[in-house]
Amino acid sequence: MPTVSVGRDRLFEALGETYTQEDFEKLCFEFGIELDDVTTEKAIIRKERHLEGEEEDEDEEVIYKIEVAANRYDLLCLEGIVRALRIFIGKEEIPVFKVSDVPPKSMLKMHVKPETALIRPFVVCAVLRGITFDEARYNSFIDLQDKLHQNICRKRSLVAIGTHDLDTIQGPFSYEALPPPDINFVPLKQVKSFRAGELLEFYRSDMKLKKFLHIIENSPVYPVIYDSNRTVLSLPPIINGAHSAITLKTKNVFIECTATDLTKANIVLNTMVTMFSEYCGKKFEVEPVEVVYSDGRSSIYPDLTVSNMEVSLADITGPIGIALEASEVVPLLNKMQLQAGKSLTTNGNCNIIVSVPPTRSDILHARDVMEDVAIAYGFNNIPKSKPKCMTTGGRQPLNRFSDKIRAEVSRAGYMEVLTWVLCSHEENFAMLKRNDDGDKAVIIANPRSSDFEVVRTSLMSCLLKTVKHNIDHPRPIKIFEVGDVVILDAARDVGAANNRRLAALYCNVTSGFEEILGLVERIMKVVRAPHVQLSDNYMRPSNEPEFFPNRQCSIIFQEKQIGHFGIVHPEVLKKFGIPDPCSYVEIDIQALL
């Protein structure tokens, strides 16, 4: 959960009221945020530098660290917290954000070159006119960018924010992607001009910026933004140019967000302009910028449109467990910055029409509206009640069956292990001598490491890795796991399905085929029941690549293969670094229910 640091005195001044720490904690709780810590700026510095023993100065500014929900991007700065709390306690009306009416010929333009599609295809822009900064506002403006970069921007990989003093540059602007040697400029806080390739090498020793170099360093072209005089505004997502740096004296701020995700770019831009447009000459008014693509398409940003949702009163009050009239729900939503009204349907039911402002990108569903009503009503005010259906929360048959299988395998002398659901692509396929035909495994789009590239389609690699990491354990090693694998399934709405399986592995100086065979026979015996029609010849020869030829069998149930067992192929064992023979069984126990 993100934590926002704000000065207590400035916070109370902006709220228009002074609170004791206890009262402010209560207010935060009622609004759904938390006062996480109370400290001072010098104490924070001492903690970062691991300094101890210095006495506190009574004149030091008190800092409140406030923890907010991860999807409430509008609360990542003092301005957003103050606005939300003032509306919550009834001291301020919900603001109306406007895009200023600028003639098309006078509107600033950003021209996008087609080469940007190779690296960061999207850009959105806006202008804050007549803004007034002081030191606190300026610091808050910079801090909000950092918070957004760490949160929704995913460390600048999805969105990178650039802010510029508009009076130092000249439109129209162009967003291009060029080879590194063709980009030359003076970066922020530097006096020397660098070529883009040299700049990346220069920042390899920078503790802050080196974390972002990997985003573009292996690309043949780097994204860059120019003004009409070919002055570099920024090299996203790394650094802005020194020429257009904003200062306390800046009056007009040009904001550009380059991105690989257009939806998130819009949310980031809207957050920046709605939080700080209150300091503009025309309060809550933002100047638009036209983004023009090479194919003739154009869009005007920011999009500050208010979206409307219609939610039935029952869908709001029912899940909370309270009885409220529409006239009571509407003011609760207004307290949460959601303009609301009521309407009657043709059948006489009451619906709530909710206007969602551009600051509340977290409102996506009727359940989000319900949550805001619950917060405004007060969680402590919701009466306790027992579920109407006493079967609610009962265990699922598959889980009960899984526990019985676990108990049976444990009685056979096997130790249960718990392994990761994610694994590398190589472990799931090549190391098991399997081919990836593209229609089995769910691929992780942006894995944090090569160890978590796919969702496992078998438990085999997981148990083999467990043996590898416990190779010095006395023989025999007898382990098992009852867990889920995930298989692509076009018939499901999410495109994939979970499948519960039992896997057991026996490792010793001899193969232990008879050990695994005995386990299979025991399992199939205990699950044999009136509803499970199991033929006597449920074991049939198979030819799976991960097993030794002619030392393996399939398990057949209702003419369908539900499992296989045998001696693990020596090549598979070698790839996993296991010197001793292993026997293995894997059964789809979900098919036996």
Secondary structure by P-SEA (a helix, b strand, c coil): cbbbbbcaaaaaaaacccccaaaaaaaaaaacccccccccaaaaaaaaaccccbbbbcccbbbbbbbbcccccccccaaaaaaaaaaaaccccbbbbbccccccccbbbbbbccccccccccccccccccccccaaaaaaaaaaaaaaaaccccccccbbbbbcccccccccbbbbcccccccccccccccccccaaaaaaaacccccccccccccccccbbbbbbcccccccccccccccccccccccccbbbbbbbcccaaaaaaaaaaaaaacccccccccbbbbbbbbcccccccccccbbbbbbbbbaaaaaaaacccccaaaaaaaaaaacccccccccccbbbbbbbbbcccccccccaaaaaaaaaaaaccccbbbbcccccccccccaaaaaaaaaaaaaaaabbbbbbbbccccccccccccccccccccccccccccccccccccccaaaaaaaaaaaaccccccbbbbbbbbbbbbbccccccbbbbbbbbbbbbccccaaaaaaaaaaaaaaaacccccccccccbbbbbccccccccbbbbbcccccccccccccaaaaaaacccbbbbbccccccccc
